[in-house]
Amino acid sequence: VAFLVGSSIAGFLLHGANLELGRHYDTALIIEALLLLLALWFLTSGSFYGHFFASAACGLQNALATTYSGAIVRTTHVTGIFTDLGIMLGALARGESLDKRKAKLFLFIIAGFILGGTAGTLIFKQLQFMALFLPAMICFVMALTYHRYAKTHH
């Protein structure tokens, strides 16, 4: 339910399926950062509610990436990408040509997911729930950067 709430926030703020200057990406990123900080606060306080805030942040992030990538990129899971890659490999085995550009993109996304998951695990081992501070700050910096860029180029 929390994941759905997060993706609904993105759906409310953003419309369309392509990256477009002027959309409220900065607002979405600030809300994501705040959700992560709330998750951090609740989790370090020993409250299970932190998981709900973290899940909402994941839903928002996933929907944000989905809206600006035209539904190609998912940031919280790669099951659809593995499915698409499997379909492509099956078609290749049947004798159809391989869309090399798409296959490379899928492999790049999978590699990024694995590397990000590994880095997140190592950081969590060191910092525990304080590890959530890093993506929260990245969201704040990205929001500020986008806001400044959009103001000067729109």
ZADREN-686937 format. One record per residue (C-alpha): x, y, z; residue in three letters. Coordinates in steps of 0.1 Angstrom, whole numbers, plus 5000, padded with zeros to 4 digits. Each point is the difference from the previous one (the first is absolute). Example, Ala and Ser with C-alpha at 12.3 -4.5 7.8 and 13.67 -1.06 7.14 Angstrom:
2
- 5123/4955/5078/ALA;
- 5014/5034/4993/SER;
This chain:
154
- 5000/5000/5000/VAL;
- 5028/5024/5009/ALA;
- 5017/4993/4966/PHE;
- 4968/5008/4983/LEU;
- 4996/5033/5020/VAL;
- 5035/5010/4989/GLY;
- 4994/4993/4963/SER;
- 4966/5018/5003/SER;
- 5019/5031/5012/ILE;
- 5021/4999/4969/ALA;
- 4970/4994/4978/GLY;
- 4983/5031/5015/PHE;
- 5031/5022/4996/LEU;
- 5012/4987/4966/LEU;
- 4981/4993/4968/HIS;
- 5012/4986/4967/GLY;
- 5024/4973/4991/ALA;
- 5031/5020/4990/ASN;
- 5026/5022/5018/LEU;
- 4988/5035/4995/GLU;
- 5015/5032/5015/LEU;
- 4975/5018/5022/GLY;
- 4984/4970/5016/ARG;
- 5001/4998/5038/HIS;
- 5029/4976/5003/TYR;
- 5016/5022/5027/ASP;
- 4969/4998/5021/THR;
- 4998/4962/4996/ALA;
- 5037/4997/5009/LEU;
- 4995/5021/5031/ILE;
- 4971/4979/5011/ILE;
- 5020/4969/4994/GLU;
- 5028/5014/5022/ALA;
- 4976/5009/5027/LEU;
- 4985/4965/4999/LEU;
- 5035/4985/5003/LEU;
- 5008/5023/5030/LEU;
- 4967/4990/5017/LEU;
- 5009/4964/4994/ALA;
- 5034/5006/5015/LEU;
- 4986/5017/5030/TRP;
- 4973/4973/5007/PHE;
- 5024/4971/4993/LEU;
- 5028/5013/5023/THR;
- 4973/5006/5026/SER;
- 4991/4963/4998/GLY;
- 4967/5006/4983/SER;
- 4987/4977/4973/PHE;
- 4983/5029/4984/TYR;
- 5033/5010/4984/GLY;
- 4995/4971/4976/HIS;
- 4968/5016/4987/PHE;
- 5017/5033/4993/PHE;
- 5030/4983/4983/ALA;
- 4975/4980/4979/SER;
- 4982/5032/4990/ALA;
- 5033/5015/4990/ALA;
- 5007/4970/4978/CYS;
- 4966/5003/4984/GLY;
- 5005/5036/4993/LEU;
- 5035/4994/4986/GLN;
- 4988/4972/4978/ASN;
- 4971/5020/4986/ALA;
- 5023/5030/4995/LEU;
- 5024/4979/4979/ALA;
- 4971/4984/4981/THR;
- 4985/5034/4990/THR;
- 5033/5014/4987/TYR;
- 5012/4969/4983/SER;
- 4968/4992/4981/GLY;
- 4994/4969/5022/ALA;
- 5033/4983/4991/ILE;
- 5019/5005/5033/VAL;
- 4989/4988/5033/ARG;
- 5023/5008/5030/THR;
- 4986/4977/5027/THR;
- 4998/4967/4981/HIS;
- 5013/4984/4968/VAL;
- 4975/4971/4995/THR;
- 4984/5017/4969/GLY;
- 5034/5006/4985/ILE;
- 5010/4963/5005/PHE;
- 4966/4991/4984/THR;
- 5006/5022/4970/ASP;
- 5036/4988/4996/LEU;
- 4987/4964/5002/GLY;
- 4974/5007/4973/ILE;
- 5028/5015/4978/MET;
- 5022/4969/5006/LEU;
- 4972/4977/4991/GLY;
- 4993/5019/4968/ALA;
- 5037/4999/4992/LEU;
- 5000/4962/5005/ALA;
- 4970/4999/4976/ARG;
- 5021/5017/4974/GLY;
- 4989/5036/5004/GLU;
- 5025/5028/5001/SER;
- 5011/5014/5034/LEU;
- 4994/5037/5008/ASP;
- 5036/5006/5012/LYS;
- 4993/5035/5012/ARG;
- 4972/4989/5022/LYS;
- 5019/4969/5013/ALA;
- 5029/5022/5009/LYS;
- 4977/5024/5019/LEU;
- 4984/4971/5019/PHE;
- 5035/4986/5009/LEU;
- 5011/5034/5011/PHE;
- 4970/5004/5022/ILE;
- 5004/4965/5015/ILE;
- 5037/5007/5007/ALA;
- 4991/5034/5016/GLY;
- 4974/4983/5022/PHE;
- 5025/4973/5011/ILE;
- 5028/5025/5007/LEU;
- 4976/5024/5018/GLY;
- 4986/4972/5021/GLY;
- 5035/4988/5009/THR;
- 5011/5036/5009/ALA;
- 4968/5005/5020/GLY;
- 5007/4967/5019/THR;
- 5036/5010/5008/LEU;
- 4989/5035/5011/ILE;
- 4972/4986/5022/PHE;
- 5024/4976/5017/LYS;
- 5021/5030/5011/GLN;
- 4973/5026/5007/LEU;
- 4968/4980/5006/GLN;
- 4969/5021/4995/PHE;
- 5021/5032/4999/MET;
- 5009/4988/4964/ALA;
- 4966/5015/4990/LEU;
- 5015/5034/5005/PHE;
- 5022/4996/4969/LEU;
- 4971/4995/4975/PRO;
- 4980/5027/5018/ALA;
- 5028/5025/4995/MET;
- 5005/4989/4963/ILE;
- 4963/5007/4995/CYS;
- 5003/5035/5015/PHE;
- 5030/5008/4979/VAL;
- 4983/4987/4968/MET;
- 4969/5021/5008/ALA;
- 5020/5031/5005/LEU;
- 5020/4994/4969/THR;
- 4969/4993/4979/TYR;
- 4982/5031/5014/HIS;
- 5030/5023/4992/ARG;
- 5003/4985/4965/TYR;
- 4963/5002/4992/ALA;
- 4999/5036/5012/LYS;
- 5029/5010/4977/THR;
- 4989/4979/4969/HIS;
- 4962/5002/5000/HIS;
